[in-house]
Every structure is written in structure tokens, then in C-alpha cells.
Amino acid sequence: MKLITAIIKPFKLDDVKAALKSMGVVGLTVTEVRGFGRQGGHTETYRGTEYQVDFLPKVRLEAIVDDSDAADVVDTIVSSARTDKIGDGKVWVSNIDELVRIRTGERGAEAI
Amino acid sequence: MDGATTAWLLVASALVLFMTPGLAFFYGGMDRSRNSLNMLMMSFWCLLTVPLLWAVLGYSLAFGGSGSFIGNFDFAFLSGSDIGADNGEKLVWLVYLGAFATITPALISGAVADRMKFSAWALFVPLWSLLVYVPVTFWIYGGSDSGGELTGWLSVRGSLDFAGGTAIHVNAGIAALAAVLVLGKRKGWPKEGHPPHSMPMVMLGTAILFFGWFGFNAGAGGLTDGVAVQAFANTFFAAAAGGLAWALTERLRDRHFTNLGVGSGIVAGLVAITPAAGFVSGMSSIWIGAAAGVICAFAVSLKFRAGYDDSLDVVGVHMVGGLVGSLLIGFFAKPGALGEFEAGLFNGGGAGLLAEQFIANAVTIVFSFVVTFVILKALDSTMGIRASEDDEVDGMDISQHAETAYNLGESTMAR
């Protein structure tokens, strides 16, 4: 089992969700986060005083998938979240040691 | 008093009273979220305490008698306000003027944001109202002799202040400066950013102030004739000119039209037209509003150079805007249809009126600064006026009021 984690632009969330659903991903967890990378931040001006805003709003999404689906899921996120502009985010994959469905107590791949 | 005047003053009283919660939202949105409820409460505290003080003592000392410097106790504890005597004339004025007294100390709250102990503010409001607002108001609007003429010494000298440019805005603005000098800077200012937490709330507050200001300026003459119409129209145009002038200044200087610039400019234009509303006509209100918009847009930056932490720019908007309007009366005042008073320089008058405007504001500035400074020093040496550093860091909402402005789904359990 793999945990796929992606940081994407907030306005791409619906596209990514639709693409993942149509390829059969059955669950997704989303968090609103803030961060910075090479995109940098922006400035805001209030009564002539400039403020540098370094942390930009992003969406972090997490999905747990079977080992055999991981590569496809990563490709789908990359293609659906891409705008070709700086700040599109990242996707990474990590191993999962154990997984339990709370309602039934099923374990491992059964619980995905 | 005829029915029309009574009806208009009742409506105008409600309009002016609505400005204090409007100001609460104007300031509350401009503050950071962890201090926004404290900001609202400082204005609402004025809505609770000032009307009662006004009934007991304030109105009588600000308007009673026929002295030069202070009123008497003739109207204390609402005596002399029986509607059987005059069909409510005294009482409607008492209420209307009480609404002005309510918003004036609330204006100061923007300067002391984020760091003043609420218990100290709670006492400061009635003390300041009684020791600063009441005497200054008497000098400009108070007393009446047997012929019905005002006897306060600044009005006898001949200075003009239609609805409170000097008595309210310059007065509160300079008091705000004294307050921040006693109180000190916020932790982290100016390096740490203090951006507004809710610009929509600021703009809503601006709208409420704008709406209420028609009662403030157009009611101040206590008239339902053309002077009231002129004051109303002047308010309408000066607000638009002030907002546009500030917004254009920012567009040229900082590249964008900002909401905060528009809201601040509207308020600056309204402040500036307040003293002049019933003394100028024609295009004058537009020039006064525009001048205030440009000058105040630069004046709010002075605090960074001079090093005083006037958090929400009470000095830059209210004192400076009030001075702009009050001094411009010396140029634009146009007697005749609006009544008998000295003409400004642009309308065939001499420099006498401008000199009186200067004197009235200088006197107010010195008196208000000194007395405010002394009140706060006295409070500081007895109870302390500055919140602890921990309270400031935690936010004034939690530390002073045990409340949170935005409970966005955090887990809470009743105890």
C-alpha cells in the first residue's frame, strides 16, 4: 500500500478530484495548507505600508492506494494539476506499514 | 420647536448613534483577528457608559448656564427635561447631542488597539468624556445668554465649527496621540505586520459611518430649512471627493486602488466637511473633501517616521482631517443664505476668521493633549493601563474578554 501526498494549487482541486474519481480512486483527504517554494509570495499594501506575504495558500491531498495503482495515480495527479506555471506543487509516494478500516476492523489492502 | 424639526432631530439622533457600532466594525475589521472583539467592545463600552454619564452630568456641564468655560448643574440628573414644559425640545437636543458625546471617545480606541487593559479603558472613557470632551464642547457650543446666543468663549471669539470638526475630531485625534505616547508601542511594531483581518468588515463599517454622518452634519444646525439641505449635500460630495482623492493618491504612489484607501478617504472627507458643513456652498465641499483625501493619505505615514504607534491612524485621519476642514473654513466660508458669520478669504473676508479657526484648534489641541496625558498617567500609576506581554501575545479577545471572534469548528466542550 502506498500513501500518495500532493501539494497543488487550490483552484485545481476539482480537476484533480474528478480525474482521480474517474480512474477509480475511492477515497481522498484534503487539507488547506500554506507554504512557499520557488514561486515565492506576494505583497499587499494597506494605507501605503507594504506587507510581504511569503506563505501562499495551497491544498494538500492524500490518498491511500494499492501498490499496483500508485504510478497511475501519480501520473493522473501530475497531468490534472499542471498549469505549466511556477507554483504547481509536488507529488510524493510513501510506504504504508499497516491500514485498518475502523468500522469493520479489516486490515491491509482490504481496508483501502 | 415645530414638528418637522423634532422629527428630523429624532431621526438624526438614531443616525448618529448608529455611527458608534459602525466605527466598531470599521476598526474591528482593520485589527488582527485575535484583537477584533476587544476593538468592538471598546466602542460598545462607549454606547453603554457615555449616555448614562450624559444624563447624570455630562449634558448639563457641556451646555448649561451662561458661563464662558463650563456649564452648571441645572440639567443634572435629567432635570429640566420634562416634556410638559417644552413639548420635548430640551429632551430631543439632550439625546441628539448625547449621541455625539458617545462616538467621540470611541474614535480614540483605534489608536490604543491591541495593548490597553480593558479595565483601564472602562475608566478612561467616562473620565475623558467629563474632563476633556465636556469642557471643549462648552467652549464651542455651550451656554446661552438671555438673547439665545452661545456664551462659550471660543464661539464668542468667532470661530466656526458646524458639527464637531474641532470639538470631536481634532479633540479625539490629539487625545489619541497623547494616549499612544503614554501607552507605548505594540510588541513588534513596526517590524511585525499588522494587516487588517477583514476588509469586508472595514468597508461595511465605512458604509455605516457614511450613512450615519448625514444625521451628524445635516442635523447639527437643528434646522429643517435650506441650511440642512446644504449641509447634507456638502456631506454627500465631500465623502465622494475624499474617497476618490485618497484612492487616486494610492494608485499613483503604490500602483493599486485599495479598498482600505477608498474607505479611509471617505472617512477623511467626512471628517473634513464636518466643521464646514453649514458654512460653505457650491463646489467648496468637493475641494475640502479632496484636500483631506490627499493630505490624510500621506499623514498616516508620519507615525513611522516619528515613531508613535497610532495603530489604526486616528491621528492621521481624524486630527489631520479635522484640521484640514476647520482651517479651510477660513477660506471657503460663505455667509448670506447660510446665515450670518464672517466670510472666508475666497469670499471677500479678511484673515480674521482663519486666525480664529487656528486659535480654536490650537487651544483644543493643547488642552486635550495635556489633560488626556495626565488622565492616563494617573490611571497608569494607580491601576496600570498596559496589558501584560502574555495578554498581548495571546490576543486581547481571549485575555480581556474570554471570547474568540471566529470559532471555526475547533473542538469545545462545556465545563
Interface residues (C-beta under 8 A of the other chain):
Chain A: E44 T45 Y46 R47 G48 T49 E50 Y51
Chain B: G193 P195 P196 E250 R253 D254 H256 T258 L260 G261 S264 A297 V300 S301 F304 D313
